[in-house]
Amino acid sequence: MQRKITASLIALSAATALSAPTFAQEAKPAPLSDLVSKVQIPYESFKLDNGLTVLVHTDRKAPVVAVSIWYGVGSKNEPKGKTGFAHLFEHLMFNGTENVPGDFFTPLQQVGATDVNGTTWFDRTNYFETVPTAALDMVLMMESDRMGHLLGAVTQKVLDNQRAVVQNEKRQGDNNPYGMVEYEQLENLYPTGHPYHHSTIGSMADLDSASLDDVKGWFNDHYGPNNSVLVLAGDIDAATAKAKVAKWFGDIKPGPAVKPVSAPVPTLPAPLAKTIKDQVATTRIYRMWAIPGLDNSDYLPLELAGSVLGGLASSRLDDALVRQQKVAVSVSADAEVFAQAAQFVVKADVTPGQDPAKVAAALDAEIAKFIKEGPSADELQRAATTETANQIRGLERTGGFNGKAPTLAEGLLYNGDAAHYRTELERIAAMKPADVQGAMAKWLTRPAFALTVEPGERTEGGEGRGGYYTDNATGMRPAFYADPAMPMKGAPSSTVGAADRSKLPAVGELAPLDFPAIQRATLKNGIPVYFAKRSEVPTVSVRVSFDAGYAADPKSALGTQSLLLSLMNEGTEKLDSSALARERERLGANIALSANSDMTSFQLDALSPNLAPSLGLLADVVRRPALSPAELERVRTQQLTAISAEMKDPQALATRVLVPTLYGSHPYAFPSSGLGDAEVVKKLTRDDLRAFHARWFRPDTAKIFVVGDTTLDAVVKMLDDSFGNWPSNRMARPVKDFSTAIPTQKARVILVDRPGSPQSYIMAGKVIDTKGTDDNVALGTANDILGGNFLGRINMNLREAKGWTYGAYNGVTEPLDRARFQVIAPVQTDRTGDSLVEIKREIDEYGTTKGVTAEELDWSTKGSARELPGMFETSATVLDGMAKIVNFKRADDFYETLGARYGKMTVADVDKAFRSKINSDGMVWVVVGDAAKVKPQLAEFGLPVEDVAAPK
């Protein structure tokens, strides 16, 4: 897990911009010390005789338990010739054990597990899932079985399959624009043999060489209980946890003692510069340094330095290079911090038409100035507030990637203290500008690696990258990772006899979903308000949604709304762009502007003590945007650059081809990003944008959804002050015309030539006779079984059986009007034709001779019913669910009654739902890949082929 102190929850793009506006000037934000005091994860801990350390946090808000197990082994532990082993083994750990044969996702799906995943990074490998409380014994048996009873199930067939999957994961990453940058970063900042010199994905040659003996040796050396931390967070207490963990893990023998890794922070002997070419839209300039990791206190002021320099929306680089000089369309700076080292990375995307050399000089000047001056007190306070607010929001979740369980585990594994998050936040709150300036002067005045990525034909792929790269060792050859001493509270728990592993433990009685009651009110001007109370963390989320969406864009002016939303982020009548960002950061508020097919939304995520002034900011963004002519030209350039970038990205390019083809003249015939057409965006005027704002964003098209730590009466009073005095619009309410006929399609392949692609990106689809407002529960189950789930037929065929892809899936979109069925499969180039044949065969057989089986219906419906409590663990998911209930005109108890509906569903119901709506007739198959290698494979598929050249 990369650790970053940035506005990480804020997605900055041309399509989803951010903002913050005015009333904050008159309000005093809650003191940072008060915010820090609210970040608490109380826990108890114990250790088994075999060395397993267990942390337990009790959180009864939902009947679920997050299980997170962290092993102190990552790619830095890999010796020469075995790069990629840690990540490869992560995959093997999901493919069955001696006592739980078969794919681990099958029983996890059946019990309704959510947040199921495993990840590998430089310093650790972790596995996690959030499960209904009644299924905890089953999951603990499974986790303990792969810790202590795995190797008998690791066969040559399993190894060969997962090796192929991992290699396709590598190809998928390499296929993306800037896909070679990580290799360049690690190979140039760290010398050969350094533990952080090679990427976690490893090299193809090393993955090819992995033998059964190799991987079994890797397991025996690293996966013992004495090299792991287990965290249970949620509907559990320490006494119960002790009994269950001792039962399932107590008889596992400890592994061998492991040696520490030597990973000194290297310094380049002199400045290093390199230029590479890639299929990118514009030149990107990097400046990189190797800096200390979590074992050196300097990492924290350097993280804050990255936030102020290029992480905050109001950052130094944003103000200087993007807003003022306008020589960059985007910038960033952050510290990517690991256990024993880190990288400080600054980057700038050059504005098209600007001289990259001059932009590089301007970037270097701003970095040098910041190192010399350090941050101001206000900059540092805003960075600290933003990080603390993000921590508070993240800790509403018990598990997953960034919730309470992984926060405790990471602190213990890396710093020997599960409560290290509090130490960090207290240090952040007390940090002085001089502390940050001193750390920068110490580490960022050393020689930098300057990487430039220019548009052009990529000259080197990733097949040979990711390993040790050269043969000359430097003496820093990695050994093995040793956990820091792990302090514990309470006495050790004694080992018990071996548990019965002859079958999975029975799942107890499952608690049903208790979806929060939806309360309703109306503002003075008639805007409806929908409210659900959640008090677990001191936050409130407010979404103001308008009946607009990208379908409201004029057909002759696609991209209008994206440009408008970006411009609305760049100032209000009272605050310019920089001031807007600063006010938001002082309040710890996130404001995100976004759109989908049917709705345009302005969402505020606020801290409860700062809700009133944060709503003032939101109201200014929505109602009183400046729409500055000077800023218009800047955001226009950003959007045109983003459109150009989509033409280089295989997934975005496939979407740009498929969706407008399917919908013809229908309002949904737009690229899914909403960025629109370049020629239109070049010509849009401020008057065009102002007219769209006046026509579509108005009280009579608005709904307001609120979830969080407040009351309906309190929030309505605040909303009346900010939105209730918004006068009604005198123009007639606009209406989107969905009467346009969907064109009839001829089944065919559209082959988009992207030379040199290591994978082909397959995206196929058709518009179907259903709407998001229809009752599509059975249709959703059908798609779940075909390929909407990891266990779906298409994914299990192409990934688990054949190893041709890292993942393939299908589904049905959920708009208010006509939906589409869609399949997505990035596959290795030499299997493109075979994959098309297999996908079509799966669809055709599913709809005719090989319908849903009783076993498939069982895992899908049970999983869908049982995962409901875990699905709505956070305010964000409750907000989404409440909005769907209202917008799709569903009953308030829709989600609470879903479980019973799944329980009554039959095979006949599911087959009928699929066969009445979906088949492969008239499907359009878009393939983005190397046409010279792909086209000869298409003959067997038997459909006409249209050749399309990728845009330059």
MORA-V771994 format. One line per field, one symbol per residue. psi: psi as a letter, one per 20 degrees, with the letter a starting at -180 (. if undefined). burial: # if it has 24 or more other C-alpha atoms within 12 Angstrom, else .. A space follows every 50 residues. Layout:
BEGIN
psi: ???
burial: ???
END
This chain:
BEGIN
psi: ppppnrmhjooorhhnrrrpcgihhjqoqqqhhhghiinpnqrqqrprhj ipppppppojhqlqpppoppplpahiiprpikqigghghgghijkqahim qrphhghhghjkqrlprqqqahirpqpqqpqqhijggghhggghhihilg hiiorhggggghghghhhgghgghiqqkiigggggghhhpqpiqhjhqqh haqgghhhiprghghhhgghihkrhikqpppppcmqrhggggggghghih jpqqrqqqqqpomqoqpphrqpqqprqrnrhrpppqpqqprqbijpiihg hhghghghgjgqhkrghggghggfhkiqhqrqpronpagirrpoppqpop ppiqohghggghghghgggghghrqrhgghghggggggghggghjhphcb hjbgghggggggghjjohkhhhgghhhghiqqhhgghghghghjirpqoo ppoqpappipajgjribigrioqjilpqdqppqrpoqrqrqqpqqrrpqo jhrqqqpappprpnpqpoqqrprhjipqppppppjhqmqpppooqqneri iipqhjlpighghghghhikqahhpagghggggghhikppopprqbghqp qoppoqpghkgghhhggghggghlqhlphghghghggghhhhghhhiipg ghggghggghghidjqhjmqphhjhbpghghhiprhhgghggghhhnqhi jqqppppamarggghhgghhhhhijoqqpiqqpqppojipqpqpqpprpo ooonqjpirpopoqrqprmqqhirnkghhhgghghgjiqhiqggghghfh ghkiqhpqrrrprmrhcprqpqppopqqgijgghgggggggggghhiehm aprhgghghghgghgiighhhlhrhghggggghhgghjlrqhkghhiggh ghhiqrghgggggghihpripjqpopooaohhhgghiighhjqqpppppp q.
burial: ##########.#############....####..##.############# #########.######################################## ################################################## #.###..########################################### ########.###.###.#####################..########## #####..#..########......#####################.#### #######################..######################### ##...#..##.###.##..##..###..###################### ######################.######.###########.####.### #####..#.##########......#########.###....#.#...#. #..##.#..##############.##########.############### #####.############################################ ############################..#################### #############..#############.###.###.###.######### ############..##.###.###.#.......#.#.....#....#### ####################.#...######################### ########################################.##.###... ##...#################################...#.###.##. .#..###.###.###.###############.###.##..#.#.#.#..# #.
END
